[in-house]
Amino acid sequence: MADELPPYMKPLFVAGGSQKIYDCVADEQVTEENPWVLIPKEKIVEDFRMRAAVCDFHPVKKQVMAYPGEEILLIYDPDYKYGENFYVCLTEEGKAAYFESIKPAEEEAAEGEDGEVAYGEDEIAYEDIALEDIVLKDLPATPAPWNELGSEADLEEEILTTSRSLITFMIQRKRRMFGAPCQFEDRNIDAAKDAYIECASFEDSTFDTHRQEHDTATQNVMETCEKACQTEWKKPRAAVSQYVPRTLPQAQLDKINKSKELAKFVEGVCPRFKLALQQNEIMDVFADDYNELVDVDGVFGNKADNNLKEYQSFTDLEFSKNKSIAHIDWHPYIKGIVAVTYTEKLKYDDRVDVSTRILMTPSLILIWGFSDPIHPQLVLEAPEDIYCFRFNPTDPNIVAAGCINGQVMYNWRHLDIASQ
C-alpha cells in the first residue's frame, strides 16, 4: 500500500470488545501476515441498531449504509501506520484492487510452502539410505568473498598500534675490543666495586598516569537557618485616665428613690449588712492569726506559751525504724485508735537499685492504741509499699489501700479491732 490511504479507505479504531464481535481479534484472527478480514454488512448494521454512537463504525456510518456489497473489507494495521489499528475499504472497486495488490505475495508464500514440502520428501528419502552406502569426500574449502556488515570499524579499534614515539638506545664499545677473546671466571661481589649495579625503583614523572575522565555529581539543597525572636519587654510606666461619672436627671433619681423595688431591696440586704458591721466590731477579719500566736516574751513554759506539745509517740523498733510515714487514719468508731503506714525513705533511682531487697521486706500498716505506745495492736501486711489507705466508714473491719505498684484496693476482712 502507498504511504497515504486512497480516498475509498478510512482509518478506524476497533476496540477489544468490538474485535470479538466482528471476529477480528488482533494478533489472533488477524495478524501481520494475514491482515484482512471480510465483515458482513448486516452484522455492522445490527451493531448500529444495538449500540448507536458507541459502535466503532459510527465515524463511517453513512459510507457503510451506502455500501452496495454484502461484505466489507477490514484491514489490520499493527504499526499504526495510518493513525489507527485498522482501516476499512468502503467501495467494491477498492476491495478488488487490494486483493490484486496482495496476490503476488500470496503466490510467493504458496511456492515457499511447496518447496518446504519437497525438501521434506527429499529428507524422508535420504533417511531410507543405509549408512554403508554413504561415501564421504574430503574436499578443500572454497573461501567466500568478505561481506562487510559494519564490523570493520570495531576490528580496527582492536588492532594494537603505536601511539607514542619510540625510545632509541645507543650502545658504544671500543674498536679493539671487537672480536677479542673473553674469559669468564667466578668472583666475589665484594672484591670489586663494579661487581654489580643496583637498579633501584624510582618515580618517573614521564609515565605518570593522569585521570582523563572524572564523574562528579552535585545536588542543590535549600539553605537552612535557625532564627529566634522574643518580644522586648518594655519598662513599666505610670499612666492615668480620667472619665466623667454617669449621672441621671433629678426627676429620674426621685422616681427611683420612691420606688417599691428599691425599698424591697434595702429590706432584704439590711440584715446581712448589720451582721457584717457587727463582725467588724467584734474581730478583725484581716488579722493574721499565725502572727498573733507568737509569744512576745519568747520564754518556753510560761503562761502565754502557745507552742504545740507532744502528747504521745508510737515507736516500734522492728517495723517502723528508719522509715517514713506515708498516711495516717483514725478509727471511725473507736476512740484512741490510729492506723499508720510506713514506707522506705528512698528516691526512685535508689528504689530501683535495691528493688530486690524491698520485695523481700514486708510493707505494713500498724494500728496503734493510746494504751500501749510501744507495741502495735494489729499489724496488716501488704505486698508493696502503701501510700494511702482508709477505714470503711460503714464497716471499719474493712480497710482499703493503694500500693506503689498501681494496685488500688486491698481488703482485710474480719478485722475485729474491738476484740483486740
C-alpha positions in Angstrom: 0.0 0.0 0.0 1.1 3.6 -0.5 2.2 5.9 2.3 -1.2 7.6 2.2 -4.6 5.8 2.1 -6.7 6.0 -1.0 -9.9 8.1 -0.8 -12.0 4.9 -0.6 -10.2 3.7 2.6 -10.5 5.3 6.1 -8.5 4.6 9.3 -10.7 3.1 12.0 -10.1 2.3 15.7 -11.7 -1.0 16.8 -11.7 -1.7 20.5 -11.0 -5.1 22.0 -14.7 -5.8 22.7 -15.7 -4.9 19.2 -12.9 -7.1 17.8 -14.6 -10.1 19.4 -18.0 -9.0 17.9 -16.6 -8.8 14.4 -14.3 -11.8 14.7 -11.1 -9.8 14.0 -9.1 -10.1 17.3 -5.7 -8.6 16.7 -2.7 -11.0 16.6 -5.1 -13.9 16.8 -7.7 -13.8 14.0 -5.9 -11.1 12.0 -2.1 -10.9 12.0 0.7 -9.0 10.2 0.9 -11.9 7.6 -2.9 -12.2 7.2 -4.1 -8.7 8.0 -7.5 -8.6 6.2 -11.0 -9.9 7.1 -14.4 -9.6 5.5 -17.2 -8.5 7.8 -20.9 -9.0 6.8 -22.6 -5.7 6.4 -25.7 -7.0 8.3 -23.5 -7.5 11.4 -22.4 -3.9 11.3 -25.9 -2.6 10.7 -27.1 -4.7 13.7 -24.4 -3.2 15.8 -25.5 0.3 14.8 -29.0 -0.6 16.0 -27.8 -2.0 19.3 -25.0 0.4 20.3 -25.7 3.5 18.2 -22.9 6.1 18.6 -20.8 3.7 20.7 -20.3 1.4 17.7 -16.7 1.7 16.4 -18.0 2.0 12.8 -20.0 5.1 13.7 -17.5 7.5 12.1 -18.1 5.9 8.6 -21.8 5.1 9.2 -23.0 6.9 6.0 -20.5 5.1 3.8 -21.4 1.7 5.4 -25.1 2.2 4.9 -24.5 3.2 1.2 -22.1 0.3 0.6 -23.5 -1.8 -2.3 -21.8 -5.1 -1.4 -22.6 -7.7 1.3 -19.1 -7.9 2.9 -16.9 -5.0 3.9 -13.1 -5.4 3.9 -11.4 -4.5 7.2 -7.5 -4.5 7.2 -5.3 -4.8 10.3 -2.6 -2.1 10.8 -0.4 -3.3 13.7 2.2 -0.5 13.3 -0.5 2.3 13.3 0.9 3.5 10.0 -2.3 5.4 9.3 -3.0 6.5 12.8 -5.4 3.7 14.0 -5.2 -0.1 14.4 -7.4 -0.9 11.4 -8.5 0.8 8.2 -11.7 -0.1 6.2 -12.4 -0.2 2.5 -15.7 1.4 1.6 -16.0 0.5 -2.2 -16.2 -2.7 -4.1 -13.5 -1.4 -6.6 -11.1 -0.7 -3.7 -11.6 -4.2 -2.3 -10.8 -5.7 -5.7 -7.7 -3.5 -6.1 -6.5 -4.5 -2.6 -6.8 -8.2 -3.4 -5.0 -7.7 -6.7 -2.1 -6.0 -4.9 -1.6 -8.8 -2.4 -1.9 -11.7 -4.9 1.9 -11.8 -5.8 2.8 -12.1 -2.1 0.3 -14.9 -1.6 1.7 -16.8 -4.6 5.3 -16.5 -3.3 4.1 -17.8 0.1 2.5 -20.7 -1.6 5.7 -21.5 -3.6 7.7 -21.4 -0.3 5.3 -23.9 1.2 5.7 -26.2 -1.8 9.5 -26.0 -1.5 9.3 -27.0 2.1 7.1 -30.0 1.2 9.6 -31.1 -1.5 12.5 -30.7 1.0 10.6 -32.8 3.4 10.2 -35.5 0.8 13.9 -35.5 0.0 14.8 -35.7 3.7 12.5 -38.8 4.0 14.2 -40.3 1.0 17.6 -39.6 2.5 16.7 -41.3 5.7 16.0 -44.5 3.7 19.7 -44.8 2.6 21.8 -47.2 4.6 24.9 -45.8 6.4 27.3 -48.2 4.5 26.2 -46.7 1.2 27.2 -43.2 2.1 30.6 -42.0 0.8 32.4 -39.1 2.4 34.9 -37.0 0.5 37.5 -34.5 1.9 37.3 -31.6 -0.4 39.2 -28.3 0.1 37.1 -25.4 1.5 36.3 -22.8 -1.0 36.7 -19.3 0.6 33.8 -17.0 0.1 34.2 -13.3 -0.5 34.2 -11.0 2.6 30.9 -9.2 3.0 31.4 -6.2 5.3 28.4 -5.7 7.6 29.6 -2.8 9.8 32.2 -4.6 12.0 35.3 -3.3 10.2 35.4 -0.2 12.5 35.3 -2.4 15.6 38.1 -4.6 14.2 40.3 -1.6 13.5 39.9 -0.4 17.1 41.1 -3.8 18.4 44.4 -3.6 16.3 47.3 -2.6 18.5 49.0 0.5 17.1 51.9 2.6 18.3 50.5 5.8 19.9 53.8 7.4 21.0 57.3 7.9 19.7 59.8 5.1 20.1 62.7 5.3 22.5 66.2 5.0 20.9 69.2 3.5 22.7 72.9 3.8 21.6 75.5 1.4 22.9 79.2 2.2 22.3 82.3 -0.1 22.6 86.0 0.4 21.8 87.1 -0.9 18.4 90.0 -3.0 19.8 87.6 -5.0 21.9 85.6 -6.3 18.9 86.5 -10.0 18.3 88.8 -10.1 21.4 88.8 -13.4 23.3 86.8 -13.5 26.6 87.4 -15.5 29.7 84.8 -15.9 32.3 85.5 -16.6 36.0 83.7 -16.6 39.3 84.5 -13.9 41.8 83.0 -12.4 44.9 80.9 -9.3 44.5 82.8 -7.7 47.5 86.1 -7.9 45.6 85.3 -5.2 43.1 83.3 -2.1 43.3 81.8 -2.7 39.8 80.8 -6.2 40.6 77.1 -5.4 40.4 74.9 -2.5 39.6 71.7 -1.8 41.7 68.7 -0.7 39.7 66.5 0.8 42.4 63.0 1.8 41.6 62.1 5.4 41.3 59.2 7.6 40.3 59.4 8.7 36.7 57.3 11.7 36.0 57.3 10.8 32.3 54.9 7.9 32.9 52.6 9.5 35.4 49.0 8.3 34.8 46.6 11.1 34.7 42.9 10.6 35.1 41.4 11.9 31.9 37.7 11.5 32.8 36.1 12.3 36.1 32.4 11.9 37.1 31.2 14.4 39.6 27.7 14.8 40.9 26.3 17.8 42.8 22.9 18.5 44.2 21.4 21.8 45.3 19.6 21.9 48.6 17.7 24.7 50.3 19.8 26.6 52.8 18.7 26.1 56.4 19.0 28.6 59.1 17.9 28.9 62.7 16.3 32.1 63.9 14.7 33.2 67.2 12.5 36.1 68.1 11.5 37.3 71.5 9.2 40.2 72.3 11.0 43.0 74.0 9.6 43.8 77.4 9.2 47.5 77.8 9.8 49.1 81.1 6.7 49.9 83.1 5.5 53.4 83.2 2.7 55.2 85.0 -0.4 56.1 83.1 -3.7 57.7 84.2 -7.1 58.0 82.7 -10.0 60.3 83.6 -13.7 59.8 83.0 -16.9 61.6 83.7 -19.2 59.8 86.1 -22.6 58.7 84.7 -25.4 60.7 86.3 -29.2 60.6 86.0 -31.6 63.5 85.8 -33.0 64.7 89.1 -36.6 63.7 88.2 -35.4 60.1 87.4 -33.5 59.9 90.7 -36.5 61.0 92.7 -38.6 58.3 91.0 -36.1 55.6 91.8 -35.8 56.6 95.4 -39.6 56.4 95.9 -40.0 53.1 94.0 -41.1 49.9 95.8 -38.3 47.9 94.2 -35.7 49.9 96.0 -37.4 49.7 99.3 -37.8 45.9 98.9 -34.1 45.6 98.0 -33.0 47.6 101.1 -35.2 45.5 103.4 -33.6 42.3 102.0 -29.9 43.3 102.4 -30.3 45.2 105.7 -29.9 42.1 108.0 -26.7 40.9 106.2 -25.3 44.4 106.3 -25.9 44.7 110.0 -24.2 41.3 110.6 -21.2 42.4 108.7 -20.9 45.6 110.7 -21.1 43.6 114.0 -18.4 41.2 112.9 -16.1 44.1 112.0 -16.6 45.4 115.6 -16.1 42.1 117.3 -13.0 40.9 115.4 -10.5 41.9 112.7 -11.1 39.7 109.7 -7.9 40.9 108.1 -5.7 40.0 111.0 -3.0 37.2 110.6 -3.8 34.5 113.2 -0.4 32.9 113.0 1.3 36.2 113.9 -1.0 36.6 116.8 0.1 33.2 118.1 3.8 34.3 118.5 4.8 34.7 122.1 6.1 38.1 122.9 8.2 37.0 125.9 9.8 34.2 124.0 10.3 32.0 127.1 9.4 28.4 126.9 7.0 27.2 129.6 5.5 30.5 130.6 1.8 31.2 131.0 1.4 32.6 127.5 3.1 29.6 125.8 1.3 28.8 122.6 3.7 26.1 121.2 2.4 22.6 120.2 3.5 20.0 122.7 4.0 16.3 122.1 1.2 14.3 123.7 2.2 10.7 122.9 4.5 8.9 120.4 4.4 5.4 119.0 7.6 3.6 118.1 8.3 0.1 117.0 12.0 -0.9 116.7 11.2 -3.7 114.3 8.6 -2.3 111.9 9.0 1.5 111.9 12.7 2.0 112.4 14.3 4.2 109.6 11.0 4.5 107.7 8.8 7.5 106.8 5.1 7.8 107.5 3.0 7.9 104.3 -0.5 8.1 105.6 -2.5 8.2 108.9 -6.2 7.5 109.5 -8.2 7.4 112.7 -10.7 4.7 113.5 -14.2 6.0 112.7 -15.8 4.5 115.8 -13.3 3.6 118.5 -11.5 6.5 120.2 -7.8 6.3 120.8 -7.1 4.0 117.8 -5.0 5.3 114.9 -3.6 3.4 111.9 -0.2 4.4 110.3 1.6 3.1 107.2 5.4 3.2 106.8 7.4 3.3 103.6 11.1 3.1 102.6 12.9 6.5 102.6 14.3 6.1 99.1 14.2 8.1 95.8 13.1 6.4 92.6 16.6 5.7 91.4 17.7 4.2 94.8 14.5 2.2 94.9 15.3 0.6 91.5 18.8 -0.3 92.7 17.5 -2.1 95.9 14.3 -3.4 94.4 15.2 -7.0 95.3 15.6 -6.2 99.0 12.4 -4.1 99.0 10.4 -7.0 97.5 11.7 -9.3 100.3 10.7 -6.7 103.0 7.0 -6.7 104.0 5.1 -3.5 103.8 2.9 -2.9 106.9 0.0 -0.9 108.4 0.4 -0.6 112.1 -2.7 0.0 114.2 -1.8 1.8 117.5 -3.7 2.3 120.7 -3.1 5.1 123.2 -3.0 2.4 125.9 0.3 0.8 124.6 2.6 3.2 122.6 5.4 0.6 122.2 3.5 -2.5 120.8 1.0 -2.1 118.0 -2.3 -3.7 118.5 -2.5 -5.1 114.9 -0.1 -5.5 112.0 -1.6 -5.5 108.5 0.8 -6.8 105.8 0.8 -5.9 102.1 3.0 -6.9 99.1 4.1 -3.4 98.2 4.6 0.0 100.0 1.2 1.5 100.8 0.9 5.3 100.3 -2.7 5.8 101.2 -5.4 3.8 103.0 -8.7 4.3 104.8 -11.2 2.6 107.0 -14.6 1.8 105.6 -16.8 4.4 107.3 -19.8 2.0 107.5 -17.8 -1.2 108.2 -14.5 -0.4 110.0 -13.4 -4.0 109.8 -12.6 -3.4 106.1 -9.5 -1.4 105.1 -8.9 -0.2 101.5 -5.4 0.8 100.5 -3.4 1.9 97.4 0.1 0.5 96.7 3.1 2.0 94.8 2.8 -0.6 92.1 -0.6 0.6 91.0 -2.8 -1.8 92.8 -5.7 0.2 94.2 -7.7 -2.0 96.6 -6.7 -4.4 99.3 -9.3 -5.6 101.8 -8.6 -7.1 105.2 -11.9 -8.6 106.1 -12.9 -9.9 109.5 -10.7 -7.2 111.1 -12.1 -7.1 114.6 -10.2 -4.3 116.3 -12.6 -4.0 119.2 -11.8 -7.6 120.3 -8.0 -6.8 120.2 
